[in-house]
Amino acid sequence: MMMQDNQITISGYVGTAVEFRDQNGPPWAMFRVGSTPRYFDRQFNAWRDLETTWVTVKATRDLAQNIADSLKVGEPVLVTGKLRTQVWESKEGESRRSEVLHATAVCHDLNRGTSAFQRVDRTMAPPTPTDSDDVAVIETLDSQTRPAA
């Protein structure tokens, strides 16, 4: 069975500050991209803007962290991902829906400026103890590896 998916790429400008969350599960980031199509109107010999399309973009894990560290409002971006519809019920009991682009890749649009790539090393730090039993075990193991005074 072949699965079909709706992978799309959008070009636009970061329209909202990146919202980043790193609690209760994998980290995620969300922001909006605005894209305004433009055409040349020969009758008036001028460029015209059409209605701006706004797309909510969501990303998880390392991509979310990199987005939060890299993107600012007003910057030109390209976003590739899977378009998903989220359905929920409002406080008033009305059915609501929203299309969200779940990003698989995000980058600055280099047609509009330059960018510098910097690799990030997110190696896992050793876990920190959370209760007194863990501290006692770590202290016991630590004292066993220290030379006697």
N, C-alpha and C positions, 0 to 999 in steps of 0.2 A: 504494500500500500504506500503510495507516494503522498507525502504531506505537503500541501501548498501553504505558503506563508506570504504575508503582504509586507515585504521589506521595502522601505522607501527611504529616499534621501531628500532633505530639505535644506534650503539655503536661506539665511536671514540674519537677523541681528538679535543678540541676547536682549530681551526686553524686561526681564526682572532679575533681581539679585538671586543668586543660587541659594536655595534652601538646602542645607546639609544636615542629616541626622545620622548619628552613630550610636544609637542605643536600641535595646530590645530587638536584636536581630542584625542582619547584615547592614552595613552603612548604605544610605541612599542619598541621592541629590535630585532636586527638581528645579526647573526653571522654564521660562516661556521664551519662545522664539517668534519674532514677528517678521513676516515676509510680505513686502509690498510690490506686486508686479507693476512694471512700468512699460509704457509703449510710446512711440512717437506718433503724434497726431498731425498728419500732413495738412489737414484743413487749417489748423491754427499754427503750424510750424513750431510746435512746442512738445516737450515731454509731458505725459499725463500719468498720474498714479491711479491705480485701481484700489479697491478696498484691501486693507491689510488683513492677512490671514494669520491668526495666532495659534500656535501649537504648544501644548504642554509637553515637556521632555522630562523623562525620568530615567535615572541610571542607578546601578547598584555596584557594590563592592569597590574594587580599585578604580574603576572608571568614575564612580561617584566622587571619590576623594580627589582624583585628578581634576575633575570638572570644578569642584569647590576651590581648589588651589589655583586654577588657571583662568577661569572665565569671569569677566566683568560686564556690567550692563553697557550696551552700545557696541560691543565687539561683534564683528562679522563671523559667523560660524557655518559649518556644514555638519549636519547630523544625519546619521544613518541608523535605522532601527526598524522595529516591528510595531506597526500601528495596532493598538488595542482599544476596544471600547470598554469603559468602566461604567457600570450601572449601579445606582444606589438610590435610597429613598431619603428625601429631605425630612427635616424636623416636622414639616407640615404634612408629611405622608405622601408627597408627590414624587413620582418616579423621575429621576434625573439620569443623564448620561453625559459622558465626556470621552473624547478621543485623546489618548495619551500615546506619545511615541516613546517606546521603551528602547533607549539608545543602545546600540552595539558599538558605535564609533562616533566620536565628536572631535572636531578640529577647527582651528581658526581658518577662515577663508583667505588663502594666500593670494587671491586675485585682488584683495583689498588692502593688503599690508604684509608685514613680515612677522615671523614668530620664531622663537628659539626653543628647541627641544631639550628637555632635561630629564634623564632617566631617574626614576625614584626607586630607592631600595626600601621596601616595606617588609623586611624580615621580621619574623615574630619575636617579640621580646619575651624573656622568660616570664612565666606567670608569677604574679605577686600573691602572697598569701592573703586570704580573706578572713580567716578566723584564727583563734589562739591555738587550735590543734595543729594547723598548718605551720604556724610559727614555731611551735615546740618541735615538730618533726624536722624542720629546716635547721633549727639551732642544734638539735641532736646530731644530725648528719654533718653539719659544719664543724662541731666540736670533735667528731670522730676523725676528720681529715686534717685538723690542725696538729702540728707537732706539740708534744708535751713540753711545758715550760720548765 
